[in-house]
């Protein structure tokens, strides 16, 4: 699908003509999906205790390449390295973090932690991973050394994490509606109230200008990355908890999933451009180059934005 700038009316017309392709393979619910940095592969993690890797071709279709096995509990999150298109990380409620090579499907490193892991994020240079546990404990992993270099119990619920573009700090979404700004040594640098209820998701605009947060108050807020000023706030469209957000590759659109549907919005004015009927998708992710949106749907992945069946 085209990646040129579109007017809202052009986007509505385009989204109305495309369809969603189904990628099946998991035996239980998909928890998370993520594209590699070149957009040639998409990975999924599941409560079936596995992660899967799929090759993506918008013309010839997608095929399942590998199943990553080794975790002994739900695989909470899968994330590709921002710098290497064959390296990815999984975290699990079995209290371990694993690094994988997608060329071989082999686990290259397993790091045990003290709790079931629920969220994680790579720094943009690919050198660090921050991950958090059910017990509100945070761990910083140096991927070059393959070891945990910092860990600390922060004492508040963390639902999702995102690094700043320069890697000097990361954002942590909290159960209190706050966003905490935290340094790699786990010092809280700043905190600010972003929503009136629990924040479940955060994502950064690819240009580095904005980040968005989604909350149980059914709102999506858009923030300036330098001054932490809320630029706009709009209703997610279905009145439920916002579970996942993703900016499109050029930052023109944002997809927001909540309990009763998935909406694609214009970042400029918050207008809903398209609605995808899906019940509570826990993870949405735009392709890094194309207007193709991946989202989790029960035990499968859907790829929305393909033109021909």
C-alpha positions in Angstrom: 0.0 0.0 0.0 1.2 3.5 -0.7 3.3 5.4 1.8 2.8 8.9 0.3 1.1 11.6 2.4 -2.7 11.2 2.2 -5.5 13.5 2.9 -8.1 12.2 5.4 -10.5 11.5 2.5 -7.9 9.7 0.5 -7.0 7.6 3.5 -10.7 6.7 4.2 -11.1 5.6 0.6 -7.9 3.6 0.6 -8.6 1.8 3.9 -12.1 0.9 2.7 -10.7 -1.0 -0.3 -8.1 -3.2 1.4 -8.5 -6.4 3.4 -6.9 -8.3 6.3 -4.9 -11.5 5.7 -4.9 -14.1 8.5 -1.7 -15.7 9.8 -2.6 -18.8 11.9 -0.3 -21.0 13.8 -0.6 -20.4 17.5 -2.7 -22.8 19.6 -3.6 -20.1 22.2 -4.1 -16.3 22.4 -1.5 -14.0 20.7 -0.2 -11.5 23.3 2.1 -9.4 21.2 3.3 -8.7 17.6 6.2 -6.8 16.2 7.9 -6.1 12.8 11.6 -6.2 12.3 13.3 -3.0 11.2 13.3 -3.8 7.5 9.7 -5.0 7.5 10.6 -8.4 6.0 9.4 -10.4 9.1 6.8 -10.1 11.8 7.0 -12.0 15.1 4.3 -13.0 17.5 4.2 -14.2 21.1 1.5 -16.2 22.7 0.1 -17.8 25.8 0.9 -21.2 24.1 4.5 -20.5 25.4 6.0 -20.0 22.0 6.9 -17.1 19.7 6.6 -17.4 15.9 8.3 -15.6 13.0 6.7 -15.0 9.7 8.2 -13.8 6.4 6.3 -10.9 4.9 5.8 -10.3 1.2 2.9 -8.0 0.2 2.5 -9.7 -3.2 3.3 -13.4 -2.6 1.9 -13.5 0.9 3.3 -14.4 4.3 4.7 -17.7 5.5 5.6 -19.0 8.9 9.4 -19.4 9.1 10.1 -20.5 12.6 8.7 -21.4 16.0 10.7 -20.3 18.9 10.3 -22.8 21.8 11.9 -22.8 25.2 9.8 -20.7 27.6 7.8 -22.6 30.2 5.0 -20.1 30.6 3.1 -17.4 28.7 5.4 -15.4 26.3 4.3 -11.9 27.2 6.2 -9.8 24.7 8.3 -10.2 21.6 10.4 -7.3 20.2 13.0 -7.1 17.4 16.3 -5.3 17.8 16.0 -1.8 16.2 19.4 -2.3 14.6 19.7 -5.9 13.6 16.9 -7.5 11.5 17.7 -11.0 12.6 17.9 -10.5 16.4 14.8 -10.5 18.7 14.0 -10.7 22.3 11.2 -12.5 24.2 10.1 -12.2 27.8 7.9 -14.6 29.7 6.0 -15.1 32.9 8.5 -17.9 33.5 10.8 -15.1 34.8 13.3 -15.3 31.9 14.4 -13.0 29.0 15.6 -14.7 25.9 17.6 -13.4 22.9 17.2 -15.2 19.6 18.7 -15.4 16.1 15.9 -15.5 13.5 18.3 -17.0 10.9 18.7 -20.2 12.9 15.7 -20.0 15.3 18.1 -20.7 18.2 18.2 -19.0 21.6 21.5 -17.2 22.0 21.0 -16.1 25.6 18.7 -16.8 28.5 18.7 -14.4 31.5 16.7 -15.4 34.6 15.1 -12.7 36.7 13.2 -12.6 40.0 9.7 -12.3 38.6 7.2 -13.0 35.8 8.1 -10.5 33.1 5.3 -8.4 31.5 6.8 -5.6 29.5 10.1 -4.6 27.7 11.6 -2.2 25.3 14.9 -1.9 23.3 16.9 1.3 23.3 17.2 2.7 19.7 20.8 1.8 19.4 20.0 -1.8 20.3 22.5 -1.9 23.2 20.0 -2.1 26.0 16.7 -3.7 27.0 14.6 -2.6 29.9 12.0 -5.0 31.2 9.6 -5.0 34.1 8.0 -7.8 36.2 4.7 -8.5 38.0 6.4 -7.5 41.2 7.1 -4.0 39.9 10.8 -4.8 39.6 12.8 -3.3 36.7 15.8 -4.8 35.0 18.3 -3.2 32.5 20.0 -5.7 30.2 23.2 -4.8 28.3 22.8 -6.8 25.1 26.5 -6.5 24.2 27.5 -8.2 27.4 24.4 -10.4 27.6 23.8 -9.6 31.2 21.6 -7.7 33.6 23.5 -4.5 34.6 20.9 -2.8 36.8 17.9 -3.9 38.7 15.6 -2.1 41.1 12.1 -2.4 42.6 10.3 0.8 41.8 7.3 0.3 43.9 4.6 1.1 41.3 2.7 -0.7 38.6 4.4 -0.5 35.1 2.3 -1.5 32.1 4.5 -0.5 29.2 7.9 1.0 28.5 9.4 3.1 25.7 12.9 4.6 25.3 13.7 8.2 24.3 15.2 8.6 20.9 18.6 9.5 22.3 18.6 6.5 24.8 19.2 8.8 27.8 16.0 7.7 29.6 12.9 5.7 29.2 9.2 6.2 29.8 7.2 4.0 32.1 3.3 3.9 32.0 1.9 3.5 35.5 -1.4 2.3 37.0 -2.0 5.7 38.6 -2.3 7.5 35.2 1.3 8.9 35.5 4.1 8.6 33.0 7.5 8.3 34.8 10.7 9.4 33.1 13.5 7.1 34.3 17.3 7.0 33.7 19.1 3.7 32.9 20.4 3.6 36.5 16.7 3.5 37.6 16.6 7.0 38.9 13.1 8.7 38.4 13.9 11.9 36.7 10.4 13.2 36.3 6.8 12.2 36.5 3.7 13.8 35.2 -0.1 13.1 35.2 -1.1 12.0 31.8 -4.5 10.4 32.3 -7.2 10.0 35.0 -6.9 6.2 35.0 -4.4 3.4 34.3 -2.2 3.9 31.3 -1.7 0.6 29.4 0.2 1.6 26.3 2.7 4.1 24.9 4.2 4.6 21.4 6.6 7.1 19.8 6.1 8.9 16.6 8.8 7.8 14.1 9.9 11.4 13.6 10.6 11.8 17.3 8.3 14.8 17.7 5.5 13.1 19.6 4.5 10.2 21.7 1.0 8.9 22.4 -0.4 7.2 25.5 -3.6 5.1 25.8 -5.6 4.6 29.0 -8.4 2.9 30.8 -10.2 6.2 30.5 -10.8 5.4 26.8 -8.7 8.3 25.7 -5.5 8.7 23.6 -3.3 11.6 24.4 -0.6 13.1 22.1 2.5 14.6 23.8 5.4 16.8 22.8 8.6 14.8 23.4 10.7 17.8 24.6 8.4 19.7 27.0 5.9 16.9 27.9 3.0 19.2 26.9 -0.2 17.5 25.9 -0.9 18.7 22.4 -4.3 17.0 21.9 -6.5 14.3 23.4 -9.1 12.2 21.6 -11.6 9.5 22.3 -10.6 6.0 21.2 -14.0 5.6 19.7 -15.6 2.7 21.5 -15.6 3.8 25.2 -13.3 1.0 26.5 -9.8 0.5 27.8 -7.1 1.4 25.2 -4.8 -1.6 25.1 -2.3 -0.9 22.3 -1.1 2.0 20.1 1.0 2.2 17.0 2.1 5.1 14.8 2.3 4.6 11.0 5.7 4.7 9.3 5.5 8.4 8.4 3.7 9.4 11.6 0.5 10.4 9.8 -1.8 7.8 11.4 -2.2 6.1 14.7 -3.9 2.8 15.3 -5.6 2.4 18.7 -7.0 -0.9 19.9 -9.5 -1.1 22.8 -12.0 -3.5 24.1 -14.6 -3.2 21.4 -12.7 -2.4 18.2 -9.6 -1.0 16.5 -9.6 2.5 15.0 -7.2 4.3 12.7 -7.0 8.0 13.4 -5.5 11.0 11.8 -2.7 12.3 14.0 -3.3 15.9 12.8 -6.9 16.2 14.0 -7.9 12.9 15.7 -10.5 12.0 13.1 -11.4 8.3 12.8 -10.5 7.3 9.3 -11.3 3.6 9.5 -12.7 1.1 12.0 -11.7 -2.6 12.1 -14.1 -4.8 13.9 -12.1 -6.8 16.4 -12.6 -7.7 20.0 -9.9 -6.4 22.3 -6.7 -6.8 20.3 -3.8 -6.7 22.8 -1.2 -5.6 20.2 -1.2 -3.5 17.1 1.9 -2.6 15.0 2.3 -0.7 11.7 4.8 -2.0 9.1 7.9 0.2 9.2 7.7 1.2 5.6 4.2 0.3 4.2 0.6 1.2 5.3 0.1 -2.3 6.5 -1.2 -2.8 10.0 -0.6 -6.0 12.0 -2.8 -6.8 14.9 -3.4 -9.7 17.2 -6.8 -11.4 17.0 -7.4 -14.3 19.3 -4.9 -17.0 18.3 -3.9 -15.4 15.0 -2.3 -12.3 13.4 -4.2 -10.2 11.0 -2.4 -8.0 8.4 -4.7 -5.2 7.3 -3.8 -3.1 4.2 -3.3 -5.7 1.4 -4.9 -5.0 -1.9 -5.4 -8.4 -3.6 -6.5 -11.7 -2.2 
